[in-house]
Amino acid sequence: MSNPSDRLSHLSPEEKRSLLAKLLQEKAAAKEEPEVPPAHYRFDLYPEYLQLKRQLAEIEAFGLSNPFFKVHERVAADTTLVAGRELINYSNYNYLGMCGDPAVNRAAQAAIDRYGTSACASRLSSGEKVLHRELERAIADFMGTEDCIVYVGVTPRMSVPSVTCLVAMT
């Protein structure tokens, strides 16, 4: 490997000074990069947070209560109970109506008794449970395919866990 000074030895003192000045200018220009705006790293300045604060202020101005984090007093289905009032529930993921189903509850309790409440890490790092393959086999059979793989992800922008299934179509 050649020494950098060997590559510059053919330059005259004036050319070396000129090159050095140019490098120093480039270095100074690089330091003049724009500063990151505080709204990009300060939560209290995030546009979404400021919008939420404005919406909550409007709700309060109309004499209404905060619509978020209402405590549901029973299993959420097509109706729910909030502050003792039965209400139509337009916001749940209980599309199949199986939340609170006695058979589903028993199966969940049996799985908890056998496997615990968590895999404690991803399949990749901590290994599989028998349930992983049983679920994948059942889905593949239902879909009429050779195999499938189920993995957990997070729905973008909502931080809602979701299960995704990749099905091998043959």
C-alpha positions, 0 to 999 in steps of 0.5 A: 500500500502506498504512503499518501505523502508519496502520492503528493510528492510530485505536487509543488508547495503551491499546489499542496497549499491549494489542495489543503485549502480545498479540503479544509473548505469541504470539511467546513461545508460538511459541518454546516449541515442543517440542524435536525428540527426539534419536531423530529425528536421532541415528543411534545412537538410531534405534529400528531401529538399537537393534533391530539391536544387540539382535538382534546381541547375541542372536546373539552370546550363542548363539555364532553369527556375524553373519548379515549381509554373508556373502561369496558366492564365485560367481554367486548362483543357487539355490545359492551358495558361502560360505566354501567351502560350497555353500548353498541361496540363499533371498535373491536377485533372480535369479527367472528364473535369468539371472544369470550366463547366458552369453548375458546376460553377452555382451549386457551386455559388448557394451552396456558396450563401446558405452555404458559402465557408466553413463548418468551422470545421469537421462534427463531431464537427460542425454538418452536412450540408444538402449537406452532406446527399444529396451527400451521398444519391446520391452516395448510389443510384448511387452505388445501396447500402443502404448508404454511408458516405463521409469524407475529408482526405489528400492524404499521402505524397502529402497533397492534399485534397481528398474525400473518400466514404465508401459504405455499400454493402448489 
